[in-house]
């Protein structure tokens, strides 16, 4: 085990040339990031998850009920032992041959059996109330941590001059505020990774797991080798759009479609401008080029930048889907009153929306974005945005 640890913490991988772990030990004059600090994130992630449960139960739920969001789930399929056995043991999406066999066995027409399977799949769909509570929790956390990050960064020099991220690197003292910011962000994304297996299941489940793992790895890498300055820029930049995303979902669940549309347009502008504009020009420029010039590359530098580039690929993927939504919304608006966003399904769900229960599906635009975070987002980033107007706008 000692040999494995020595191999893993090899100074030639983690640190620039001629720098050792002994050089970054805490002293009376300065405090530096220590790898063991990150162990605090594990119990804190559990605490954040428990806080989330309390928040959703005693704060988000009363707010949802005050907005008259119903807790009722989708219509349940009528009990049938044969169809239930097929659904649970064989397939949730029977093919035509199996449907015909079941039709003869039960003396039901194929359309009725198809409707039963749709209703049975939708039976696993959480209620709008559950979705609202989930989004309200994420909105509250993102708003808090983004506000904290802005207050921290506005007092620093590297937000105005990114070259400051690399001057005197890695001998840059770790402040209490920066340490707190890092540990809370890491704990939150760990809690998102855990809850990914218990939250509303999405079609992009694997993509979101990759996103959370990449985010956690980036936070860990940047902390251990003291790239914390540039790390704060990355985290704060990503939290900005996530606030608007969750706000749009809450407006949608409250059936305030005009407000949802407006917030979504704002989210789209912030997301695309920050992830495809500010991120590569501001973040990737300093991590790839300014750091190369001032510090020079070393093994963990390559890994860190690979993870940042992977994040950029995810940004491009999600931006494409957002633009696709906007184009379809504009195209649809040409036939009548223009609606900047008319969304009725979320691409992130692998369970059918309410339109799946109807014999004639309604036109749908699918919405998709990150958790980053994580996420993140999402880091994180869930729920249906339906095209239902506010009750006062009928």
C-alpha positions in Angstrom: 0.0 0.0 0.0 2.8 2.4 0.8 4.3 1.7 -2.6 1.0 2.4 -4.3 0.5 5.7 -2.4 4.1 6.7 -3.3 3.4 6.0 -6.9 0.1 7.8 -6.9 1.5 10.9 -5.2 4.6 11.1 -7.4 5.8 14.7 -7.3 6.9 14.5 -10.9 3.3 14.0 -11.9 1.5 16.4 -9.7 4.0 19.3 -9.3 6.1 21.5 -11.6 9.8 20.7 -12.0 11.9 21.2 -8.9 8.9 21.5 -6.6 8.3 18.9 -3.9 5.4 18.2 -1.4 7.7 19.4 1.4 7.8 22.8 -0.3 4.0 23.1 0.1 3.7 22.1 3.7 1.9 24.5 5.9 4.0 27.0 7.9 3.4 29.8 10.3 3.7 32.2 7.5 1.5 30.6 4.8 -1.1 27.8 4.4 -1.2 25.7 1.2 -3.8 23.2 0.0 -3.3 19.7 1.4 -4.7 16.6 -0.2 -6.1 15.4 3.1 -8.3 18.5 3.3 -10.5 16.9 0.6 -11.6 14.1 3.0 -13.8 16.7 4.6 -15.9 16.7 1.4 -17.2 13.2 2.0 -19.1 13.8 5.3 -20.1 17.2 4.1 -21.6 15.7 0.9 -23.8 13.5 3.1 -24.7 16.6 5.2 -25.7 18.5 2.1 -27.8 15.6 0.9 -29.6 15.5 4.3 -30.1 19.3 4.2 -31.6 18.9 0.8 -34.2 16.4 2.1 -35.1 18.7 4.9 -35.2 21.7 2.5 -37.5 19.9 0.0 -39.8 18.7 2.8 -40.2 21.8 4.9 -39.4 24.7 2.5 -39.8 23.7 -1.1 -42.9 21.6 -0.7 -44.9 24.3 1.2 -43.9 26.8 -1.5 -45.1 24.4 -4.2 -48.4 23.9 -2.5 -48.7 27.6 -2.1 -48.3 27.9 -5.9 -51.1 25.3 -6.3 -48.7 22.7 -7.7 -50.4 19.4 -7.4 -48.8 16.3 -5.9 -50.8 13.9 -8.1 -48.8 11.7 -10.3 -49.8 10.4 -13.8 -52.8 8.1 -14.4 -52.1 4.5 -13.2 -52.5 1.5 -15.5 -55.3 -0.9 -14.5 -54.0 -4.0 -12.7 -53.1 -6.9 -15.0 -50.9 -9.7 -13.8 -49.9 -10.9 -17.3 -48.9 -7.4 -18.6 -47.2 -6.6 -15.3 -45.1 -9.7 -15.6 -44.1 -8.8 -19.1 -43.3 -5.2 -18.0 -41.1 -6.1 -15.0 -39.5 -9.3 -16.3 -39.2 -9.0 -20.0 -39.6 -5.5 -21.6 -41.1 -2.1 -21.0 -41.3 -1.5 -24.7 -42.9 -4.6 -26.4 -42.4 -5.0 -30.1 -45.2 -5.6 -32.6 -44.9 -9.4 -32.4 -45.2 -9.5 -28.6 -48.1 -7.0 -28.7 -50.0 -9.2 -31.1 -49.4 -12.3 -28.9 -50.6 -10.4 -25.8 -53.6 -9.2 -27.8 -54.7 -12.8 -28.5 -53.9 -14.0 -25.0 -55.9 -11.2 -23.3 -58.5 -10.6 -26.0 -57.5 -6.9 -26.0 -56.9 -4.9 -29.1 -53.2 -3.9 -29.7 -54.0 -0.1 -29.2 -55.3 -0.8 -25.7 -52.2 -2.8 -24.7 -50.0 -0.1 -26.1 -51.9 2.5 -24.0 -51.5 0.2 -20.9 -47.7 0.1 -21.4 -47.5 3.9 -21.8 -49.5 4.4 -18.6 -47.4 1.8 -16.8 -44.1 3.5 -17.8 -45.6 6.9 -16.9 -46.5 5.5 -13.5 -42.9 5.7 -12.5 -42.8 9.4 -13.5 -42.4 11.7 -10.4 -45.1 14.3 -9.8 -44.7 17.9 -10.8 -44.4 18.7 -7.0 -41.4 16.4 -6.8 -39.8 18.1 -9.7 -40.4 21.6 -8.4 -38.8 20.7 -5.0 -35.8 19.3 -6.8 -35.3 22.4 -8.9 -35.9 24.7 -6.0 -33.2 23.0 -4.0 -30.7 23.4 -6.8 -31.7 26.9 -7.5 -31.2 27.9 -3.9 -27.8 26.3 -3.7 -26.5 27.7 -7.0 -27.8 31.2 -6.0 -26.0 30.9 -2.7 -22.7 29.5 -4.0 -22.6 31.9 -7.0 -23.2 34.9 -4.7 -20.4 33.7 -2.4 -18.1 33.1 -5.4 -18.7 36.6 -6.8 -18.1 38.2 -3.4 -14.8 36.2 -3.0 -13.5 36.9 -6.5 -14.2 40.6 -6.6 -11.6 41.0 -3.9 -9.0 39.1 -5.8 -6.5 40.3 -8.5 -6.7 37.2 -10.8 -10.3 37.9 -11.8 -9.1 41.1 -13.6 -5.8 39.7 -14.8 -5.7 35.9 -15.3 -1.9 35.8 -15.5 -2.0 36.4 -11.7 -3.2 32.7 -11.5 0.3 31.6 -12.4 2.7 34.2 -10.9 4.7 32.6 -8.1 2.9 29.3 -8.7 2.6 27.0 -6.9 3.6 29.0 -3.8 0.3 30.8 -3.5 -1.3 30.9 0.0 -4.7 29.4 0.5 -7.2 31.7 2.2 -10.0 30.5 4.5 -12.6 31.8 2.1 -11.1 30.0 -0.9 -10.8 26.8 1.1 -14.4 27.0 2.1 -15.5 27.7 -1.5 -13.6 24.7 -2.8 -14.8 22.2 -0.1 -18.5 23.2 -0.4 -18.4 23.0 -4.2 -16.7 19.6 -4.1 -19.2 18.4 -1.5 -22.2 19.5 -3.6 -21.0 17.8 -6.7 -20.3 14.6 -4.7 -23.9 14.8 -3.4 -25.1 15.3 -7.0 -23.2 12.2 -8.1 -24.7 10.1 -5.3 -28.2 11.4 -5.9 -27.9 10.9 -9.7 -28.9 7.3 -8.9 -32.0 8.2 -6.8 -33.2 11.4 -8.6 -35.4 11.6 -11.7 -33.8 9.4 -14.3 -32.8 11.1 -17.5 -31.9 9.9 -21.0 -28.5 11.6 -20.6 -27.8 9.7 -17.3 -24.4 8.5 -18.6 -23.5 12.0 -19.9 -24.4 13.6 -16.5 -22.3 11.0 -14.6 -19.4 11.8 -16.9 -20.0 15.5 -16.3 -20.1 15.1 -12.5 -17.0 12.9 -12.5 -15.1 15.4 -14.7 -16.2 18.3 -12.4 -15.1 16.4 -9.3 -11.8 15.5 -10.9 -11.2 19.1 -11.9 -11.9 20.4 -8.5 -9.7 17.7 -6.9 -6.8 18.2 -9.4 -6.9 22.0 -9.1 -6.9 21.9 -5.3 -4.2 19.3 -4.8 -1.6 21.0 -7.1 -2.8 24.5 -6.0 -4.4 25.6 -9.2 -7.1 27.0 -6.9 -7.1 30.5 -8.4 -8.1 29.4 -11.9 -10.4 26.8 -10.3 -12.5 29.5 -8.6 -13.0 31.2 -12.0 -14.2 28.0 -13.5 -16.6 27.2 -10.7 -18.1 30.7 -10.5 -18.6 30.9 -14.3 -20.5 27.6 -14.4 -22.8 28.5 -11.6 -24.2 31.6 -13.3 -26.3 29.8 -15.9 -27.4 27.0 -13.6 -29.4 29.5 -11.5 -31.4 30.6 -14.5 -32.0 27.1 -15.6 -33.6 26.0 -12.3 -35.6 29.3 -12.1 -37.1 28.5 -15.6 -38.1 25.1 -14.5 -39.8 26.4 -11.3 -41.7 28.9 -13.4 -42.8 26.2 -15.7 -44.0 23.9 -12.9 -46.0 26.8 -11.5 -47.6 27.1 -15.0 -46.2 30.6 -15.6 -45.2 30.0 -19.2 -44.4 33.6 -20.1 -42.1 33.9 -17.2 -40.6 30.5 -18.0 -40.0 31.5 -21.6 -38.4 34.8 -20.6 -36.0 33.2 -18.1 -35.2 30.4 -20.6 -34.2 33.0 -23.2 -32.0 34.7 -20.5 -30.5 31.3 -19.6 -29.8 30.5 -23.3 -27.9 33.8 -23.7 -25.9 33.4 -20.5 -25.2 29.7 -21.1 -24.0 30.1 -24.7 -22.1 33.3 -24.1 -20.3 32.0 -21.0 -19.7 28.4 -22.1 -18.8 29.0 -25.7 -17.4 32.6 -25.4 -16.0 33.5 -22.0 -14.9 29.9 -21.0 -12.6 29.3 -24.0 -11.4 32.9 -24.3 -10.9 33.5 -20.6 -10.4 30.1 -19.0 -8.8 27.9 -21.6 -6.6 30.8 -22.8 -5.0 31.1 -19.4 -4.8 27.4 -18.6 -3.4 26.4 -22.0 -1.3 29.4 -23.0 -0.6 31.8 -20.1 0.3 28.9 -17.8 2.6 27.4 -20.5 4.4 30.7 -20.8 4.8 31.4 -17.1 5.0 27.9 -15.5 5.5 25.4 -18.3 3.8 22.1 -18.8 4.1 19.0 -16.5 2.1 15.7 -16.4 -0.8 16.8 -14.2 -1.0 20.1 -16.2 -1.9 18.0 -19.3 -4.5 16.0 -17.4 -6.1 19.2 -15.9 -6.3 20.8 -19.4 -7.7 17.6 -20.9 -10.5 17.7 -18.3 -11.2 21.3 -19.1 -11.3 20.5 -22.8 -13.7 17.6 -22.1 -15.9 20.1 -20.3 -15.8 22.3 -23.4 -17.1 19.4 -25.5 -20.0 18.9 -23.2 -20.7 22.7 -23.4 -20.8 22.4 -27.2 -23.2 19.5 -27.0 -25.6 21.2 -24.7 -25.4 24.5 -26.6 -26.3 22.7 -29.8 -29.5 21.3 -28.1 -30.4 24.8 -26.8 -30.0 26.4 -30.2 -32.0 23.5 -31.7 -34.8 24.4 -29.3 -34.7 28.0 -30.2 -34.8 27.4 -33.9 -37.8 25.1 -33.6 -39.6 27.6 -31.4 -39.0 30.4 -33.9 -40.1 28.1 -36.7 -43.2 27.2 -34.9 -43.9 30.8 -34.0 -44.1 31.8 -37.7 -47.6 30.2 -38.0 -49.0 32.3 -35.2 -48.1 34.5 -32.2 -44.4 34.2 -31.7 -43.5 32.3 -28.5 -39.8 32.4 -27.7 -40.0 29.1 -26.1 -42.7 26.5 -26.2 -41.3 23.4 -24.5 -43.2 20.3 -23.6 -40.6 17.6 -23.1 -37.2 17.3 -21.5 -34.6 15.4 -23.4 -33.1 14.4 -20.1 -36.0 12.2 -19.2 -36.2 8.5 -20.2 -39.8 8.4 -19.1 -42.6 9.7 -21.3 -44.1 13.1 -20.7 -47.9 13.6 -20.4 -48.2 13.8 -24.1 -47.2 10.2 -24.3 -50.5 9.3 -22.7 -52.5 10.9 -25.4 -53.6 9.2 -28.6 -52.5 12.2 -30.7 -49.1 13.5 -29.5 -48.8 17.3 -29.2 -45.9 19.0 -31.0 -42.9 19.1 -28.6 -39.7 20.9 -28.3 -37.2 19.1 -26.1 -35.1 21.0 -23.6 -31.7 19.9 -22.4 -29.0 21.5 -20.4 -26.3 20.7 -17.9 -26.0 20.3 -13.8 -22.8 21.8 -13.7 -22.9 21.7 -12.7 -22.4 19.8 -13.3 -22.6 20.3 -13.8 -22.9 20.3 -13.7 -23.7 20.9 -13.5 -24.8 19.7 -12.7 -24.6 19.9 -12.3 -26.8 19.2 -12.4 -30.8 20.4 -14.4 -33.9 18.2 -14.3 -37.5 18.4 -15.2 -40.1 19.0 -17.9 -40.7 22.5 -19.3 -44.2 22.3 -20.6 -46.0 24.8 -22.8 -48.8 25.5 -20.4 -49.6 29.2 -19.8 -50.2 30.8 -16.4 -53.7 30.7 -15.1 -53.9 34.5 -15.2 -52.9 34.5 -18.8 -55.6 32.2 -20.2 
